[in-house]
Amino acid sequence: MTTKLTPELIKELLAETAKPCISLYMPTHRSHPENIQDTIRFKNLLKKVKESLSEKLPAGEITELMEPIEALGENKDFWNHTTEGLAVLRSAERFVVIHLPVPVGELAIVSENFHTRSLRRYLQSADRYHVLGLSQHEFNLYEGNRHALVEIVLQEDIPNTIETALGDELTDGHVTVASYGGAGGESSNMHHGHGGKKDEVDIDADRFFAIVADTVHRNFSNPSGFPLVLAALTEHHDRFQQINENPMLLPDGIEINAQSVSIKKLATLAWEVMEPVYFKKLEDIVGKYQQAKANGLGSDNIDDVTDAAESGRVDTLLIEEGRIIAKRLRNKITGTFEMMDLTQPKLDDLLDDIGELVNKMGGTVWIIPQDKMPSTSGLAAIFRY
């Protein structure tokens, strides 16, 4: 039912031609009783959407357009498995539901285009990463940034246990497992092979690790480009690193069973690994901009960057995190920037418009913290030529 958020999905949403486009955003909650309010808030947003649609469409078309959204509102299983944020996008040709690992502001818009700012800005943050919680018998996957970490609900066709991964190829009488306590609340496993099958057990573990490495690479690391942090007991790190062919796996990891600690603790440990990687990434991005500017291929002037964005010359755009410039893109007839409605900063701003234009033209956009931005204008761009 839910769709994975990727740069390719954003491009598809920006290219949507069917009108009108419904965009719903709201914060959600993982647990009871907080999540009780979620369906109420969702249905209140639907009322706003219907009111807006009633000004544009006949009743029959409204019913057809709203049918999958209203069905979602009645799906109890869906609302029992939410994360921190939710995006629902609907046109006559498309119905997209996205769980987000971070809260988003409440918003209901009916317009000629999908509102993608919250999705794009999450994707464009340079601090996102995955954590692979791995044991000899199962794995869990998490997605996070410097503020939070959430577990990813894996699709049913993704084998996350050794039994589902190896199936009939699992060694007969594989193992019995006795757990005993380890340091720091960890647990380790004592494997008692039946009939001297320890070597076969190790082979099974290697095959399982290989399947995990390939599965995570194909389904998560490759589409997202996120760095991958391994969280596993010490004895599993070298084995997994030797088997792994995923270039996004970081050389440093967390030597702990991910299931033995709270997700808050896991987030803290993961960010200790990710923080130097994140700052190095920012330094590289900013360094490339400064070099480009010195060579006449970069600018932080809004007029210059707008010209370049409109002609498809922006290769990379840096936008200051949290910055809003209350203007719209230039009127092509008058050549001036138009002031926007200052009471509706969630709907649009100049930096967001330029970022969307750069995305449409195939450029890359990064959201950069204020203290790391190489300019004071709110943006900085690297030009293709």
C-alpha positions as a Python dict, from the first residue, in 0.01 Angstrom:
ca = {
    (1, 'M'): (0, 0, 0),
    (2, 'T'): (280, 241, 84),
    (3, 'T'): (538, 371, -163),
    (4, 'K'): (911, 408, -103),
    (5, 'L'): (1030, 769, -117),
    (6, 'T'): (1302, 802, -382),
    (7, 'P'): (1434, 1078, -612),
    (8, 'E'): (1271, 893, -904),
    (9, 'L'): (930, 916, -733),
    (10, 'I'): (976, 1291, -685),
    (11, 'K'): (1047, 1332, -1057),
    (12, 'E'): (730, 1138, -1138),
    (13, 'L'): (523, 1352, -901),
    (14, 'L'): (664, 1676, -1043),
    (15, 'A'): (579, 1556, -1394),
    (16, 'E'): (217, 1468, -1310),
    (17, 'T'): (-22, 1606, -1575),
    (18, 'A'): (-359, 1486, -1443),
    (19, 'K'): (-546, 1762, -1259),
    (20, 'P'): (-645, 1837, -990),
    (21, 'C'): (-373, 1709, -756),
    (22, 'I'): (-453, 1640, -390),
    (23, 'S'): (-166, 1666, -138),
    (24, 'L'): (-220, 1565, 228),
    (25, 'Y'): (48, 1584, 498),
    (26, 'M'): (23, 1521, 870),
    (27, 'P'): (225, 1402, 1169),
    (28, 'T'): (139, 1051, 1290),
    (29, 'H'): (217, 837, 1592),
    (30, 'R'): (354, 485, 1632),
    (31, 'S'): (179, 374, 1947),
    (32, 'H'): (-148, 374, 2139),
    (33, 'P'): (-311, 590, 2270),
    (34, 'E'): (-139, 873, 2075),
    (35, 'N'): (-233, 723, 1739),
    (36, 'I'): (-607, 740, 1819),
    (37, 'Q'): (-608, 1107, 1718),
    (38, 'D'): (-444, 1035, 1380),
    (39, 'T'): (-756, 909, 1201),
    (40, 'I'): (-958, 1202, 1337),
    (41, 'R'): (-704, 1453, 1204),
    (42, 'F'): (-690, 1270, 871),
    (43, 'K'): (-1069, 1284, 826),
    (44, 'N'): (-1069, 1654, 913),
    (45, 'L'): (-817, 1708, 634),
    (46, 'L'): (-1043, 1514, 397),
    (47, 'K'): (-1329, 1755, 473),
    (48, 'K'): (-1109, 2046, 366),
    (49, 'V'): (-1016, 1864, 47),
    (50, 'K'): (-1380, 1791, -39),
    (51, 'E'): (-1474, 2154, 16),
    (52, 'S'): (-1201, 2261, -221),
    (53, 'L'): (-1291, 1998, -480),
    (54, 'S'): (-1658, 2097, -472),
    (55, 'E'): (-1558, 2429, -628),
    (56, 'K'): (-1390, 2254, -922),
    (57, 'L'): (-1557, 1919, -996),
    (58, 'P'): (-1903, 1758, -1016),
    (59, 'A'): (-2005, 1525, -733),
    (60, 'G'): (-1945, 1204, -930),
    (61, 'E'): (-1584, 1292, -1011),
    (62, 'I'): (-1520, 1394, -650),
    (63, 'T'): (-1648, 1057, -526),
    (64, 'E'): (-1422, 868, -767),
    (65, 'L'): (-1119, 1080, -681),
    (66, 'M'): (-1171, 1052, -304),
    (67, 'E'): (-1258, 680, -290),
    (68, 'P'): (-906, 539, -220),
    (69, 'I'): (-825, 817, 26),
    (70, 'E'): (-1144, 760, 224),
    (71, 'A'): (-1079, 384, 222),
    (72, 'L'): (-738, 455, 371),
    (73, 'G'): (-903, 651, 651),
    (74, 'E'): (-1109, 343, 744),
    (75, 'N'): (-818, 97, 729),
    (76, 'K'): (-748, 18, 1096),
    (77, 'D'): (-447, -200, 1019),
    (78, 'F'): (-284, 88, 829),
    (79, 'W'): (-328, 332, 1120),
    (80, 'N'): (-184, 78, 1362),
    (81, 'H'): (144, 71, 1168),
    (82, 'T'): (226, 436, 1107),
    (83, 'T'): (556, 613, 1169),
    (84, 'E'): (624, 980, 1247),
    (85, 'G'): (477, 1140, 937),
    (86, 'L'): (240, 1069, 649),
    (87, 'A'): (203, 1197, 292),
    (88, 'V'): (-95, 1105, 74),
    (89, 'L'): (-95, 1222, -289),
    (90, 'R'): (-385, 1163, -527),
    (91, 'S'): (-476, 1252, -884),
    (92, 'A'): (-698, 1075, -1135),
    (93, 'E'): (-390, 881, -1250),
    (94, 'R'): (-199, 829, -926),
    (95, 'F'): (-246, 734, -560),
    (96, 'V'): (68, 749, -345),
    (97, 'V'): (95, 684, 30),
    (98, 'I'): (430, 751, 198),
    (99, 'H'): (534, 685, 558),
    (100, 'L'): (793, 938, 671),
    (101, 'P'): (1045, 884, 954),
    (102, 'V'): (1009, 1247, 1064),
    (103, 'P'): (704, 1456, 1160),
    (104, 'V'): (563, 1691, 895),
    (105, 'G'): (332, 1988, 928),
    (106, 'E'): (-41, 1934, 875),
    (107, 'L'): (-142, 2038, 525),
    (108, 'A'): (-427, 1977, 276),
    (109, 'I'): (-392, 2127, -72),
    (110, 'V'): (-582, 2087, -398),
    (111, 'S'): (-398, 2244, -691),
    (112, 'E'): (-271, 2185, -1043),
    (113, 'N'): (47, 2019, -913),
    (114, 'F'): (145, 1795, -624),
    (115, 'H'): (298, 1974, -326),
    (116, 'T'): (632, 1798, -280),
    (117, 'R'): (833, 2040, -70),
    (118, 'S'): (830, 1829, 250),
    (119, 'L'): (929, 1516, 55),
    (120, 'R'): (1203, 1688, -141),
    (121, 'R'): (1352, 1858, 161),
    (122, 'Y'): (1369, 1531, 348),
    (123, 'L'): (1538, 1359, 53),
    (124, 'Q'): (1776, 1652, 7),
    (125, 'S'): (1910, 1646, 362),
    (126, 'A'): (2269, 1523, 372),
    (127, 'D'): (2242, 1353, 712),
    (128, 'R'): (2025, 1050, 631),
    (129, 'Y'): (2148, 694, 677),
    (130, 'H'): (2039, 334, 728),
    (131, 'V'): (2124, 103, 1018),
    (132, 'L'): (2137, -271, 958),
    (133, 'G'): (2067, -463, 1278),
    (134, 'L'): (2208, -809, 1209),
    (135, 'S'): (2228, -1136, 1397),
    (136, 'Q'): (2302, -1488, 1271),
    (137, 'H'): (1932, -1555, 1240),
    (138, 'E'): (1758, -1232, 1138),
    (139, 'F'): (1800, -869, 1040),
    (140, 'N'): (1614, -543, 1094),
    (141, 'L'): (1660, -221, 903),
    (142, 'Y'): (1630, 136, 1030),
    (143, 'E'): (1630, 477, 866),
    (144, 'G'): (1746, 789, 1043),
    (145, 'N'): (1897, 1133, 1038),
    (146, 'R'): (2070, 1339, 1302),
    (147, 'H'): (1738, 1392, 1483),
    (148, 'A'): (1569, 1052, 1485),
    (149, 'L'): (1583, 684, 1392),
    (150, 'V'): (1286, 464, 1297),
    (151, 'E'): (1256, 97, 1205),
    (152, 'I'): (1155, 27, 846),
    (153, 'V'): (858, -204, 804),
    (154, 'L'): (988, -456, 552),
    (155, 'Q'): (768, -582, 272),
    (156, 'E'): (645, -940, 304),
    (157, 'D'): (855, -1056, 9),
    (158, 'I'): (1181, -951, 179),
    (159, 'P'): (1325, -1246, 376),
    (160, 'N'): (1456, -1113, 707),
    (161, 'T'): (1519, -1444, 887),
    (162, 'I'): (1758, -1726, 803),
    (163, 'E'): (1463, -1967, 769),
    (164, 'T'): (1281, -1752, 511),
    (165, 'A'): (1605, -1661, 332),
    (166, 'L'): (1743, -2013, 290),
    (167, 'G'): (1419, -2209, 295),
    (168, 'D'): (1472, -2567, 179),
    (169, 'E'): (1845, -2503, 148),
    (170, 'L'): (1880, -2459, 524),
    (171, 'T'): (2094, -2734, 675),
    (172, 'D'): (1883, -3013, 824),
    (173, 'G'): (1871, -2992, 1202),
    (174, 'H'): (2039, -2651, 1167),
    (175, 'V'): (2096, -2551, 1530),
    (176, 'T'): (1950, -2520, 1868),
    (177, 'V'): (2027, -2186, 2019),
    (178, 'A'): (2102, -2111, 2380),
    (179, 'S'): (2124, -1745, 2467),
    (180, 'Y'): (2332, -1615, 2745),
    (181, 'G'): (2384, -1264, 2874),
    (182, 'G'): (2666, -1048, 2747),
    (183, 'A'): (2821, -722, 2848),
    (184, 'G'): (2599, -418, 2833),
    (185, 'G'): (2279, -618, 2810),
    (186, 'E'): (2382, -779, 2481),
    (187, 'S'): (2318, -1141, 2405),
    (188, 'S'): (2529, -1388, 2217),
    (189, 'N'): (2443, -1730, 2085),
    (190, 'M'): (2594, -2069, 2168),
    (191, 'H'): (2541, -2302, 1873),
    (192, 'H'): (2513, -2673, 1936),
    (193, 'G'): (2535, -2852, 1602),
    (194, 'H'): (2364, -3186, 1570),
    (195, 'G'): (2607, -3455, 1459),
    (196, 'G'): (2909, -3224, 1428),
    (197, 'K'): (2744, -2978, 1191),
    (198, 'K'): (2923, -2665, 1313),
    (199, 'D'): (3084, -2612, 973),
    (200, 'E'): (2745, -2638, 806),
    (201, 'V'): (2603, -2389, 1053),
    (202, 'D'): (2881, -2143, 965),
    (203, 'I'): (2812, -2198, 595),
    (204, 'D'): (2443, -2127, 653),
    (205, 'A'): (2534, -1805, 836),
    (206, 'D'): (2758, -1696, 549),
    (207, 'R'): (2486, -1765, 294),
    (208, 'F'): (2233, -1576, 505),
    (209, 'F'): (2468, -1277, 540),
    (210, 'A'): (2522, -1278, 162),
    (211, 'I'): (2146, -1269, 102),
    (212, 'V'): (2106, -989, 358),
    (213, 'A'): (2386, -786, 199),
    (214, 'D'): (2236, -824, -150),
    (215, 'T'): (1880, -756, -34),
    (216, 'V'): (1969, -437, 151),
    (217, 'H'): (2189, -319, -136),
    (218, 'R'): (1927, -371, -409),
    (219, 'N'): (1618, -260, -220),
    (220, 'F'): (1748, 19, 2),
    (221, 'S'): (2108, 138, -37),
    (222, 'N'): (2116, 156, -415),
    (223, 'P'): (1784, 344, -459),
    (224, 'S'): (1853, 589, -173),
    (225, 'G'): (2231, 632, -176),
    (226, 'F'): (2226, 638, 206),
    (227, 'P'): (2534, 533, 406),
    (228, 'L'): (2479, 201, 586),
    (229, 'V'): (2583, 142, 948),
    (230, 'L'): (2613, -219, 1067),
    (231, 'A'): (2491, -294, 1420),
    (232, 'A'): (2588, -649, 1521),
    (233, 'L'): (2784, -843, 1779),
    (234, 'T'): (3160, -809, 1740),
    (235, 'E'): (3212, -1154, 1590),
    (236, 'H'): (2973, -1080, 1300),
    (237, 'H'): (3141, -760, 1174),
    (238, 'D'): (3444, -907, 997),
    (239, 'R'): (3240, -1190, 845),
    (240, 'F'): (2976, -954, 706),
    (241, 'Q'): (3232, -702, 579),
    (242, 'Q'): (3410, -982, 387),
    (243, 'I'): (3088, -1104, 227),
    (244, 'N'): (2935, -762, 160),
    (245, 'E'): (2955, -596, -184),
    (246, 'N'): (2742, -293, -94),
    (247, 'P'): (2960, 18, -139),
    (248, 'M'): (2739, 219, 99),
    (249, 'L'): (2840, 6, 402),
    (250, 'L'): (3063, 214, 630),
    (251, 'P'): (3387, 57, 757),
    (252, 'D'): (3297, 149, 1115),
    (253, 'G'): (2988, 10, 1282),
    (254, 'I'): (2818, -52, 1614),
    (255, 'E'): (2933, -361, 1805),
    (256, 'I'): (2607, -444, 1974),
    (257, 'N'): (2295, -650, 1913),
    (258, 'A'): (2048, -386, 1790),
    (259, 'Q'): (1756, -571, 1950),
    (260, 'S'): (1917, -549, 2295),
    (261, 'V'): (1895, -168, 2321),
    (262, 'S'): (1619, 90, 2285),
    (263, 'I'): (1581, 263, 1950),
    (264, 'K'): (1678, 589, 2121),
    (265, 'K'): (2007, 435, 2235),
    (266, 'L'): (2061, 283, 1892),
    (267, 'A'): (2007, 626, 1734),
    (268, 'T'): (2271, 777, 1963),
    (269, 'L'): (2523, 506, 1881),
    (270, 'A'): (2449, 530, 1508),
    (271, 'W'): (2495, 906, 1499),
    (272, 'E'): (2833, 871, 1668),
    (273, 'V'): (2935, 668, 1362),
    (274, 'M'): (2755, 890, 1112),
    (275, 'E'): (2849, 1236, 1241),
    (276, 'P'): (3205, 1246, 1100),
    (277, 'V'): (3074, 1102, 771),
    (278, 'Y'): (2806, 1373, 760),
    (279, 'F'): (3049, 1658, 827),
    (280, 'K'): (3290, 1521, 566),
    (281, 'K'): (3004, 1511, 315),
    (282, 'L'): (2916, 1874, 390),
    (283, 'E'): (3281, 1979, 358),
    (284, 'D'): (3304, 1806, 19),
    (285, 'I'): (2983, 1970, -110),
    (286, 'V'): (3084, 2316, 8),
    (287, 'G'): (3440, 2266, -119),
    (288, 'K'): (3312, 2182, -468),
    (289, 'Y'): (3099, 2498, -465),
    (290, 'Q'): (3389, 2719, -357),
    (291, 'Q'): (3612, 2572, -628),
    (292, 'A'): (3339, 2618, -888),
    (293, 'K'): (3282, 2979, -783),
    (294, 'A'): (3657, 3051, -807),
    (295, 'N'): (3645, 2911, -1163),
    (296, 'G'): (3346, 3124, -1261),
    (297, 'L'): (3107, 2828, -1245),
    (298, 'G'): (2929, 2909, -919),
    (299, 'S'): (2724, 3185, -763),
    (300, 'D'): (2518, 3277, -456),
    (301, 'N'): (2338, 3563, -632),
    (302, 'I'): (1966, 3487, -653),
    (303, 'D'): (1923, 3651, -995),
    (304, 'D'): (2219, 3461, -1142),
    (305, 'V'): (2108, 3130, -992),
    (306, 'T'): (1750, 3182, -1114),
    (307, 'D'): (1875, 3250, -1468),
    (308, 'A'): (2088, 2935, -1455),
    (309, 'A'): (1805, 2724, -1310),
    (310, 'E'): (1561, 2837, -1579),
    (311, 'S'): (1808, 2744, -1854),
    (312, 'G'): (1897, 2408, -1695),
    (313, 'R'): (2255, 2511, -1613),
    (314, 'V'): (2248, 2432, -1238),
    (315, 'D'): (2425, 2108, -1159),
    (316, 'T'): (2412, 2136, -777),
    (317, 'L'): (2211, 2373, -557),
    (318, 'L'): (2274, 2430, -187),
    (319, 'I'): (1980, 2566, 13),
    (320, 'E'): (2002, 2692, 370),
    (321, 'E'): (1805, 2470, 608),
    (322, 'G'): (1497, 2642, 754),
    (323, 'R'): (1536, 2954, 540),
    (324, 'I'): (1225, 3094, 367),
    (325, 'I'): (1231, 3382, 119),
    (326, 'A'): (876, 3511, 82),
    (327, 'K'): (880, 3565, -294),
    (328, 'R'): (778, 3365, -596),
    (329, 'L'): (988, 3296, -903),
    (330, 'R'): (1026, 3591, -1137),
    (331, 'N'): (743, 3693, -1362),
    (332, 'K'): (890, 3621, -1705),
    (333, 'I'): (712, 3922, -1855),
    (334, 'T'): (810, 4186, -1599),
    (335, 'G'): (1137, 4025, -1485),
    (336, 'T'): (1054, 4092, -1119),
    (337, 'F'): (1001, 3859, -820),
    (338, 'E'): (644, 3853, -688),
    (339, 'M'): (567, 3866, -316),
    (340, 'M'): (386, 3562, -183),
    (341, 'D'): (119, 3533, 88),
    (342, 'L'): (323, 3568, 406),
    (343, 'T'): (50, 3386, 602),
    (344, 'Q'): (110, 3068, 399),
    (345, 'P'): (484, 2991, 426),
    (346, 'K'): (414, 2618, 403),
    (347, 'L'): (286, 2651, 48),
    (348, 'D'): (581, 2803, -128),
    (349, 'D'): (888, 3020, -113),
    (350, 'L'): (1150, 3137, -358),
    (351, 'L'): (1418, 2892, -247),
    (352, 'D'): (1175, 2603, -275),
    (353, 'D'): (1064, 2714, -623),
    (354, 'I'): (1424, 2732, -743),
    (355, 'G'): (1500, 2394, -586),
    (356, 'E'): (1200, 2236, -759),
    (357, 'L'): (1308, 2386, -1090),
    (358, 'V'): (1661, 2248, -1047),
    (359, 'N'): (1514, 1903, -972),
    (360, 'K'): (1300, 1917, -1285),
    (361, 'M'): (1607, 2005, -1491),
    (362, 'G'): (1801, 1706, -1356),
    (363, 'G'): (2013, 1893, -1100),
    (364, 'T'): (2091, 1792, -743),
    (365, 'V'): (1968, 1987, -439),
    (366, 'W'): (2120, 1972, -90),
    (367, 'I'): (1973, 2122, 227),
    (368, 'I'): (2262, 2260, 433),
    (369, 'P'): (2263, 2379, 799),
    (370, 'Q'): (2302, 2755, 833),
    (371, 'D'): (2642, 2734, 1001),
    (372, 'K'): (2778, 2527, 709),
    (373, 'M'): (2637, 2738, 425),
    (374, 'P'): (2905, 2912, 216),
    (375, 'S'): (2677, 3214, 156),
    (376, 'T'): (2432, 3445, 333),
    (377, 'S'): (2179, 3466, 51),
    (378, 'G'): (2011, 3134, 136),
    (379, 'L'): (2147, 2951, -163),
    (380, 'A'): (2463, 2867, -357),
    (381, 'A'): (2484, 2696, -695),
    (382, 'I'): (2734, 2505, -904),
    (383, 'F'): (2678, 2555, -1277),
    (384, 'R'): (2721, 2296, -1551),
    (385, 'Y'): (2873, 2554, -1785),
}
